[in-house]
């Protein structure tokens, strides 16, 4: 059977149908997303933790946040890596399919913002594909590209740390995915203001 025919007749999981339905109305919500991964090759690397925070009408909504540690015991065992960090974490701990489903439920149709966001979306899409779903439909904005436009340097790379220092963002000593997503939210609002949009 032709692949496109199979895709038309494919029965998606219920949470994915609900996600698709959310795009009937345009959202004015922004979700700043950050993941901690073992690398950015979806075929061999995995997501270890996810942090996100919502922005609505130029205001960071502390109560609108998401944080989860992704249980990747098999990957860590196969690569002889420690999973001690999980015992120290107070975040919700979920297996990968449940973590990604919870993330999809959380983001809805919001615009996604992040540092090199296309890598994070690619990692999430790979998991979604293995879960029998499609790809994320959310619009996405990349903070690094915004910085490149601001300083007119389209080929220069900017790490998160460089951007935080450049824009004088106050940070905590802890470096969890939630802390980073909050710092990225502050960066986004500063860049958005400086770029005038």
ABEGO torsion letter per residue (X at the ends): XBAAAAAAABBBBAAAAAAAAAAABBBABBBBBBBBBAEABAAABBBABBBBBBBBGGBBBAABBBBBBBBAAAAAAAAGBBAAAAAABABBBBBAAAAAAAAAAAAEABBBBBBGAAAAAAAAAAAAAAAGBBBBABBBBBAAAAAAAAAGBAABBBBAAAAAAAAGBBBBABBBAAAAAAAAAAAAAAAAAAAGX
